[in-house]
């Protein structure tokens, strides 16, 4: 997922170069890059790395790259109160979402965790109605109902089989997956006002750098546990460069060309990629009922994206 999905408040795509086809290709590539993160994380875990070290390396490498890109593009970073707000948003918000998501990956199937994370657009619509005074239309209420039904179908079969040897602590993993979606939703709503006055690249750079500081400190205090082989290091490097820097950069490139509604709709293929990669590389399988639940969750995202009349709020 992009460092801030609320950054979709972008100028109209008609004024950006490159064309619709290139924009679609960028969004699909971004979704594939984000979708690979769960699989790469499982590879890193298998190589012995712990969660604080993995996240410290991920965000530190990504922050260094984003700072370099920001300097090359002469992007002005926020200052004063805005800097303090974005720093808190990155350390507590994005950091909290990343921690719960990666913990969930150690306790539940990667495909299931990816599908649960995509409950966040429905939760954002609810929180925006409560705290940003956005209208809760009949279409949004319907989307919330569809998302809730999808979550039930996705989670219920997994809980029924929670005694399976592969994931003996599956209910806890599902709880962390839901927490990741909830924290990400709060993070997006809290960051909405900041996106109105801070450039997307500047915001992403400070958010990622703030998360890096949090997890580097956590890794040092806990005692870093590094990968044992080249495969583990390659997985972590892939998470930082492919699933963070490249994914965010491609998302914004596509966003500028096709606009927020189409970009957010196309991004729903991200968990589909995760499920497919998990099946191909980790041997995970999603049952028919869970697949139907996942389809309902993604359908709710599409409904919310298409129903938004204000592109800045998509």
C-alpha positions, 0 to 999 in steps of 0.5 A: 500500500502507498505510504498514504492513500489519502495522497490521491488529491492530485491534479487532474490527469488530463494535464499530465504527460504519458497517457492513460495506458502508461498510467494503468501500467504503472498502477498495475506494476505498483500493485504487483510490487506491493503484493509481493511484500508479504511473500518476501517477508515470509522468505525473510522470516524463514531465514531467521530475521525478526520483525523489528530488524526486518522493519528497521532495514526496510524503512532505513533503506527506503528512507535513504532512497526517498531522501535521495529522490527528493533532493534530486527533484528539489522537493521541499520537506515540511517544517515546523508544526507540519513536520512534527505532525508528519513525523508522528503520523509516520512513527505511530501511524504507518509504523503501527500499521507496518508492525501489526501487518508483519506480525500478522504474517507470522501467524496467518496465511499471507493471502488472508492477511492481504485481503483483511488489509483491504477492509481499510477503504470501508473503514476510512469511509466510516471514519471520514463520516464520523470525523471529517463530516463527509456524507454517508450516502446509501452507496457507502452504506451498501459498500460497508455492508458488502465489506462486512459480509466479505470479511465474515466469509473470509475469516469464518472458514479460517477460524473454523480450521484454526486448529490446523498445524500450520497456523495454530495461533490463527485467531491472533493473526487475524486479529493483528490483520484487522488491527493493521486495517484499522490503524491504516484507516486512522492514519489515512484520515489523520493525514488527510489535512496534511495532504492538502498542503504538503507534496506527496513525495515530501510527505512519503519521505518524512513518513518513511524516515520517521518509521525508520527511526522508530524501528531502528531504535526498536531493533537496537534495544531488542538486539538486531537479528539479521538474516543468515543467508543471501536469500534473506538479505535479498528478500529484505532488499526487495521489500525496501526497494521493490515493495516500498520505493518502487511501489510508491513511485509507480503509484504516484506516476500512475496516479498523475496520469489516470486520476485517483478513482481509476488508480484506487480501483485498479489497486484492488488487484494488489491482494489478488497478486498476493494470493496468487504469489502465496499459492505459487511460492508458499503453497498457500490455498484460499478456499472457495468461500474465502475467495468469495469473501475476498471478492466481496471485500474488493467489490466494496473498494471498487464501489467506494472508489466509483461512488466518490464525487470528489476525486480528492477524497477517493 
